[in-house]
């Protein structure tokens, strides 16, 4: 077990190392990084000052060392636009992103799990086809289009919901729906396949042989076991939602991390963009590590396998 | 090289020819939609009734012809600069098609080559390529693309390169997995015994056997790539204005949404949706046709 965790941790650290090298490399290989790190319209002296401050006059490996040292201190640089550290800005916006992600997740599970079960129980019949169509639409409709159509219908024509901003309960409904839509389809698909697998297992057959009613077999024996992979995916997706909400948050002017990224692009605020990419990659590497370790704790087959 | 094909007769089941495809159950509607979009893209200059980048400020926000205030001259209305929406949609098809296909092919070639190298050579080559693949897969695709776009600046060809850089990892992972199992097969072992060089084996024996999977993946990726391109354009780091990209049109149309200028967002949105939906349906069909192993995905 300890060996498994150590190996898995090593992998994650390696991934983080590759990520930091990637980001470092891309910023430097594409020309003068000082051009990205100074505000637009800076004078030559400013650029020279930046060169000195970030050690851009030093060899590459020394620059990388400096870059990693400042990251380790939690120093992601200073936002040009807000004139505050990037990390502070990020942490300011994170609760909003988390709130949006949680509501979107609740929505996606409420839709995805029942439809997935229905499709699995009625496999090959009407509800299965309907579910497939729903999944296809979920994966094909871009979230900005869903968002804009929602605004058009519920804000412009019906006038029921506010089109942008945050504050009340009503504000979160449309962005959560637009964000959760895609994930609902993914959760539906996984619930369906996981449920089908469980329904074909020995213990479900036994429950059926014992003469238990269908609803009991599905509700008590199959449902709980089928849910394990779905819950795992939901955990990973929650982190993913925080990091992919940029389009939805832009459409609805929701003040989360995604909106911050959009502001970073619009104001040419490069440290903000870089900081968000680093945080996003790190969060996903960490959550993958956590999921793997938890799985290994639960299931000995995983940790004993090479 | 020629010696190997003379001395070893491969059984027909592992012939490098792609399997024959029956076209009987070809999903006809997606194919028609994609063909129409391709037709629009190719003949945009002839088909478009107006110049897509030049408008007239006296003709702003005309609705489509069937609504009050619309006219036949601008069938689908005009945008905030008085440009003809229909013409912009037609030229937008060109942007989506060019970016979509070239990015998918670029990513596919890079990913397939690296996947074959990693899978067949193993050792440190495999480690190097797969560690980069794993790390890059951890970055959310859109965020990564935005980051790269913020560095290199927006242009249509930069977007193609960025999307290629973001998405090659998907191919590399799938192709490597296939190569690992192909490597153990008889015909590859026979080729080794026959004295083929590693290069020859990878090119003549491995590549033809992974091409099907790469094509299936490419079709499925087409939809993803088009949505990402549209999202980048929507966020202002994609195809730069005044070029008529669908994502950009949506983003411009957003301002008119609150006063009810629905055609500026709904029409380009429907175009994106139809194209992505068709690509996904075609990809699903191809997956079942070409690659039984991928059916589980």
Interface residues (C-beta under 8 A of the other chain):
Chain A: X11 X14 X15 X16 X18 X19 X22 X23 X26 X27 X30 X36 X136 X137 X139 X140 X141 X142 X144 X145 X148 X149 X151 X152 X155 X156 X157 X163 X240 X243 X244 X246 X247 X250 X251 X261 X262 X264 X265 X266 X268 X270 X273 X274 X276 X277 X280 X281 X284 X285 X288
Chain B: X131 X132 X134 X135 X136 X138 X139 X140 X142 X143 X144 X146 X147 X148 X149 X150 X151 X152 X223 X227 X230 X231 X234 X235 X236 X237 X247 X250 X253 X254 X257 X258 X259 X260 X262 X265 X266 X269 X272 X273 X276 X277 X280 X281
